[in-house]
Amino acid sequence: MQNFRNHIQNFSTELLLEIFDYLSINDCFNAFYNLNKKMNSALYISGYSIDLTVISRQKFYEFYQNIIFPNYSQQIRKLKISNDLTIGLLDKFFNEYYLRDFIQLRSLTLINKPSYIILGSIALLIPHLKQLEHISIDSNSYPDSFFEKITTKSSTIKSCYLPGLQIQDNFTFESKITYLTVTVEDITILWNLLARFSQLKYLNVFLRSTVDANEECLPKLNVISCNNLQIFKLHILEQSSIEFNEIEYLFQRILFPDLISFSYDCVTNSLDHFNVTHWNDILSKYLSTIKKFVLLVQIPYKLPVYINIKEALIDMQKNLHTPIPFSLSIDYEYYMIHTDIYPKKNFNLSLKPPNLNLYSNNYDPINCDIIEKYSKVNSLILDCNSILPCMILSKNIQYLQIQGYNDNLNLSKSLKDCSNQLLSLKICGLPNDLPHMSNLRQLTIQQIMFDLKMVSKLEFICPHLELLTIEIDCIQQFGNILDQLRYKSNLTELKFIRAFSRDPIQTWSSWLNERKQIIPSDNNIAYEAKNSYLFIWF
């Protein structure tokens, strides 16, 4: 039989583009850039997703600034930028590159508080980005009319994730946005939003405050119908002081004929938000079409209401017309009554209620016999004394913070199931029994002064570490530690170091001046000193 061989350079351009879709832009260029004319041509017409939140400063300058942005900006479809690992990247990007040239951009994500000026320029550029469909911004300060500009000036944007944007006044403009996450002042603003944004299919909204009116004086609102809304997530913030009668009134003023899923999350001092009579009335009259109901009510455990909570839970389990299992959980400051699968991703067990022995075990992710109940929890904060010697943490934990010391704790055993999934770990010291964590990207070492001996331990424990936070008791010795980490270790993916000084004599500013005299120029490293912290970007 004749042996046929097919070489990748003989593949059609269409097939090459399919292959590129499965690879990161770094892998595409590392593997195929300048191989031949056909490969370069395929790279030039391919569409790219670029994530600048996980790159080093050196990679940005060598690869993105010199190759990608000058030559391939028109091919970029998704762009994600953050200041976390690359100093001032948001400002640098928008100062040096004209976003209007990114004509194929479909999705734009900005993390870590972009400046007021950047957001103002984005609002002006939105109408010119003819392909942009999704925008996600993590910020707490927005220019005037920002919300109106990005939701009305573009005919293509369908999805906006703006959790920090607070809508405090009614507006008259309308929008064709279909997916929205935002914060609103009160139920009257929420009603106005739903009335104006009639195309919404998904709404994730945070209610910030009460309307400050008693039940007889609630504002007069017409009844509106949200014909397109299918998923509605409503969060009642702790400082809002919203009473449940306002929530009931909201449902009386809005119809949801095609709603499929409803989630309700509140932090409150009142058990009215978990009253079975109220919820039976709402579910039967206003939410009869839903197929999924998620409820999370958090009540500060400092309130002497445990018996009342147990009674409300039993009442809900017995008398709710829709058969939904509920659970009671307890973290460091809240009783949490929720639908059977814990709906949040984070859980804090750093401080337990002093009378915890009054309760049975199944109230938190590490004491639960049925781990599926907490299968969505991927972020866990706990005190080391909460971990029993025989305890093994769930494999779904990705972000872990362990506070305090416990000599009887076997971390190698406790982290056995989650060690390969852990992305971030914050811990006191660097215990000898820490297991190998191949995917760990962020490590914070607290309450133990970092020294040269720890570098080799890091190489074994987390060889792919990107972000390291440490404490130093003698700044004078930090230069040797930095050189060891940067040039003499196998931590080749390290991009960022944050060092906290406990040195009573020398400051980071004086150390930086000495460093510049010893090493006059190092274009691959950037420093920034702020009080007791030194930030270093590679």
N, C-alpha and C positions, 0 to 999 in steps of 0.2 A: 504493500500500500504506500502511495506517495505521501510524504510528510510535508504538509503545508505550514508555512509560517506567515504570520501577519504582523507587520511592524506598526507601531503607533503612529508613525509619520504618514502611513498610508490610510489612516482613518479619515473619514469625511469630516468636514468642519462641523457639521451638525452633531456628530458623535463626540467630537472633542469638546464642544460646548456643553454637552450633557455631562461629560466627565468633570469639567471645571465646576459645574454646579454642585458637585458633591465634595469639592475641596475648598479649603480656606484660600483666601487670596495669597497668603504667604506660601502655601504649598504649591499653588498654581505657578507662581513665578519662580520659586526655588527649583521646581521640576522641569519647567518648559520654557522659561524666558531665554530668548536668544539661541534656542536649539536650531531653529531654521525659520525661514520666512513664513511658512504655513502656520507654525506654532505661534509666532508673534502676531500674525493676522487674527488667529482665533482668540488670543488673549486680548487683542484690541477691541474686538466686538462683543466679548463676553460681558455679562453683568456681574457685579461684585457686591458682596456684603462685607462691610468694614467695621470692625469693632476695635476702637482705639482705647477701650477701658482696661485692656489687659496687656498692653505693650510697654516695652521699656522706652526710656527717653532716647537711647541710642538707636533702637529700631525705628522710631518715628523719623528721626533725621535721615538715617541711611536709606530707608526703604520707602516710607510714605512721602516724605518731603522731596526726595530726589527723584523718585521714579513714578509713584502712583499718582499723586495729585497734579503734577505738571502734565502728565500724558494720558491719564485714564479717568479724569474727573467726570467725563460725560458717560462713563460706563457704570458708575457707582449707583446702586439701587437702594442699599440700606447703609446708614451711617450712624454709629453710636460713639459718643465722645464723653470723656470724663476727665476730671483733674486729679483723680486719685493717685495714679502711678506716674503720671507725666506732668510736671509742674507747669501750671498756667496754660494747659493745652487748649482749653476752650477759648480763651482770649487770643492765643496765638493763631489758632485755626481761623477764627473769624476776622482777624486782622490781616492775615496773609492770603486767604483764599476767598474767592467770590462765590458764595453759595449758589448764585444764579447760574453759574456754569455747570452745575450738577443737574443737567436737564433730565436725567433718567431717575432721579431720586424718588423713591417710593416711601421710605420710612426714615424719620429723623428722631434720634434719641439723645437728649442732653442730660447728664447726671452731675450731681454735686454743685448745685446752686450757680447756674450761669448768671452773669451779671445783668443788671437792668439794661445796659447799653446793648449787649448781645441780643437780648429778647426784643428790644425795640427794632433792631435791624432785621431780625427774623420776621417780625410782623410785617415789615415793609416788603420783604422778599417773597412772602407766601404766595401772592397772586402770580408770580413769575415761575414758580415750580409747578409746572403743568401736570406732572406725574405724581406729585406727593399725595399719599393716601393716609399716612399715619404720622402723628407727632406725639412724642412723649417727653415731658420736661419735669425735672425735679428741682423746683425752686419755690421760695416763699415770697418773692417780690416780683411783681409784674408791672409793666408800663400801663398807663391808662389806655383803655380801648383794646388791649391786647386780645382779650377773649373774642370781642366782636370781629376784629380783623382776621384772626386765624379761622374763625368758624363761618364767616360770611364772604370773605374776599376770594376764597378758593372754591372752584367748582369740583375739585377732586378729593379734598380731604374728607375722609369718612370716620376716622378714629382719632380721638384726642385723650391722652392720659395726662391730666393736670391736677393731681391731688392737692397740691399746695395753693392752687388758684382759688381765691375766695370771692364768690359772687355775693355782693352785699346789697345790690339795688335791683329793682325790676328793670327789664329792658324791653325794647319794642322790636328789635331786629329778629329775624327768623333764620334758621339754618337747616341744612340737609345732613348734618352730622348724624351718624347712625350708632357710634360707640363713644361713650363719654364717661370719664372719671373726673370729678370736680368736688369742691367744697362749697356749700351754700349757707347763707346766714340763718334762714329759718324756713318754715313750711310755706310761707307766702312766696318766697323767692323760688323754692322748689316747684310750687304750682305754676309760677310764671315760666320757669324753664321748660317744664313739660308741655305747657300750652304753646310755647314758641318753637320748640324743637320737636316737631310732630313726626319726624322721620326716625327718631331714636328707636333702636332695637335693643340696645344694652345701655343701662345707666347704673353707675357705681357712684353713689353720692354720700357725702359726709355732712350731717346737719350740725351746725355750730352752736346755735342758741335758741332759746325759747322765744315765742312772740310776745312774752310778757303780758299775757291777757288771761283772765279767768275764763271758765268754760262758757259763760253766758256772753262774753265779749270777744270771742274769736272772730277774726276778720271775715267779711262777707266775700266768699269766692264762688264763682260759677262752677258748675259741673263740666269737666272736660273729659274727653275720651282719648286715651293713648292707644290708638289702634295698632301701632307697629311694635310697641314695646314687648319684648319677650323675656328679658332677664333684668331684674331690678334688685340692686343691692343697696340697702339703706343702713348707714352707720350713725348712731347717736353718740356724739362725743361726750366725754365725762363732764366737761365744764359747761355743757349746754343747759343743764337743769330742765330738760324737756320732760313734760308729763305725758303720760300715755294718752290722755284725752286729745292731745294735739295730733298724735299719730292716727287715732281713730277718725278725727275730723278730716285729716288729709285723705284717707280712703273714701270718705263720704263725698269728697269733692272731685275725685278722679276715678275714671273707669279704666279697667285693664282687660279688654275683651280677649286678647291673645297671649296673656302673660303665661310663661311656662315655668319660670323659676323665680322664687323670691327669697332673699336672704335678709335677715334682720339682726343687727349687731349693736348692742348698747352697753354702756357703762353707767350704772345708775344706783341710787340709794333706795329706789322704790321697786317693790315686787309687782307693782301694777303692770310692768312690762312683761311679766311672765304669768299673767292671770288667764286661766283656761277659758273663762267666760268671754273675756275680750277677744281672745284669739279664735274661738269658735265662731263668734259673730263676724269677725273680719274674713276668715277663711271661707265661710259659707256664703256671705253676701258679696264680697268684693274680690276674692281670690279663688273662685271656684274652678278656674281653668288650670291652675298650676299643677305641675307634676313633681316639683321639687321644692321643699320648704326647709330652709336652714335657719336655725335660731341660736343665738348666743347672747345670754344676759349675764353681765359681770357685776357683782355686788361686793363692795369692799368688806373683807372679813372682819374689820375692826367693828363693824356694826353687829350688835347681838341678835342676829336674825337667823341663826343656823336652823333652829327648829321650824321657823316659818318657811325657810327655803325647802326643807325636807317635805313639809306638808304641801307646798306649792308644786314640787316635783311629782309627788305621788298623785296629786289632783290632776296635773297635766297628763301624766301617763295613763290614768284611768279614764278621764272624761273628755280628752281631746277627740273631736269627731273624726279627724284624720289620724289613722294609727301610725304614729311616728315614735320610735324609741328615743328617750332622753337620758342624759347622764349628768352627774354632778362631779365637777373637778375642782381642785384647789391649787392655786399657785401661791406666789409669795405675798400677794395682797388681795386676791379676789376669790370669792366663790364664783364658779362659772357653771351655769346651767345651759346645756347645749344639746342639740340633736346628736345622736349617738356617736357619729364620727366627729371628733374635735375639729371644728372648722378653721382654726387658725394654724399658722405654720410655726409660731414661736411659743415657747412655754418657759416660764421662769419659776424655778424652785429654790432660789437662792436663800429665801427666808420662809420658813414654814410657820403656819399658825401655831402658837404655843400649845393649844389643846388638840393637836392633830391626832393624838392617841384616842380621841373620842370617835374618830371616823374609821371606817373600814379602809382597806388598801387601795381599791380600784379608783383612785382619784387623781392620779398623775401618770405621765408616760413611763416612769421607771418603776412604779409600784403596781402597774396594771397587769392583771393576768391575761387580758385580751388585748394584745398590742395593736390589733386592727383599729381599735377605738381611737388611737392616736396616730394613725398611719400618715396623716398630713403634716404632723409635726416634724420639721427638719431643722429647727433652731431651738437649742436647749441651754438654759442657764441654771446651774445648780451648785449647791454647796457640797463639798466632798464628803461631808458627814451624812448627806442624803443617799450616798451610794454604799450599799451593803457589800461586804466582801464577795458574796456570791452573785452580785448583780451584773448583768450584761446589757449595755445600752442598745437600743433598737438600731437596726441597720439603716433606717431612713434618716438618721441624724447627720446633717452636713455642716452645721455651724454649732460649735460647742464651746461653752465657757464654764470652767470648773474653778470655784472659789475656795480658798483655804487649803489646809494641809490635812492629810489623813495617812498615817504610817501603815495602817492596816489595809489600805486600798491597793489592789492589784490592777493597775491601769491597763496592762497588757491583756488581762482577761476581760475587764470591763468594756474596753473599746474594741474587742475582738471582732464583733459583727459590723461595726461602723467605721473601722480604721481605713478601709479602702475607699469609703465614700466621703470622709471628712474633707471639707474645703477650707475651713477656718477653725482654729483652736486658740483659746485664750486660757492660760493656765499659770499657776504660781510655781515658779521655778521650772526646771527641766528634769523631771524625775527619770531615773535610770530604767524604769519599767515601761516607758512610753513605747508603743509598738511602731513598726514601720508604717508610715502613712503616705502612700505613693502619690495621692492626688491632693495632698494638703498644699494650699496656695498662700494662706495667711496664718502667721503664728505670732502671738503676743505672749511674752514671758514677763511675769510680774513678780515683784517682791524679792527677786534674787538678782544680784548684780551680774551682768553678763561678762564672761571672760573668754580667753582664747581657747580654753579646754572645751568649751561648749560648741565650737565650730564643727569639730569632727562628729559630735553627736547629731548636730543638725543635718549633716551630710547623709547620715544613715536614716534618721527619722523622717525627714521631708526633703528629698533630693530635688523636688520641683518647686521649692518655695519661691514665691514672688515678692511677698511683703512681710517684713520682719519688724516687730516692735520690741525694744529691749530697754533695760534700765542700766545706767552707768554710775559708779560711785567715784570714779577718777577720770575726768575728761582727758588728762594728759596721756592716758593709756589707750584712748579710743582710736587713735591713728593706726596702731598696730592691729587692733581688732578689725577696723574697716578694711585695711589692706589684706588681711587674711580672708575676710569674707568675699572681698571683691576679686582679688587676683590669685589667691593661693588655695582656694577651696573648689569643690566640684558643684557649688551652688550657682550654676551657670545661668539660671533663669531668674535670679534675684534682681528685682527692678526698683525696690523702694525700701529704705530703712528709716525707721522713726526711733530716735534715741532720746530717752528721758534722763536728765542729769540730776543726781543727788550730790554732786560735788559742791562742797561749801566754799571752795576757793576760786576755781577757774570758771569762766563763762564760755558758752558756745561761740560767742562773737570773738573773743580773744583766741580761741582755738582755731577758728576759721582764718583769722589773720595770719597765724603761724603756719597753717596748712598752705595758704597761698604763697608764702615765702618759700616753703620747701618744694611744693609742686606748683609752679606759677600758672600753668594752664592745663586743664584736663577737660576737654570738650565733651567727654562722655559722662561727666558727673555734674549735677547741679545741687547746690546747698541752699537751705533757708533756715535761719535760726529764729525761733519765737520763744522768748522767755526760757523755760527749762527744757524745751524741746529743740532737737535738731532734725530736720527733714532732709533726706538725701535721695535724689532720683538718679538712676543709672540709665 
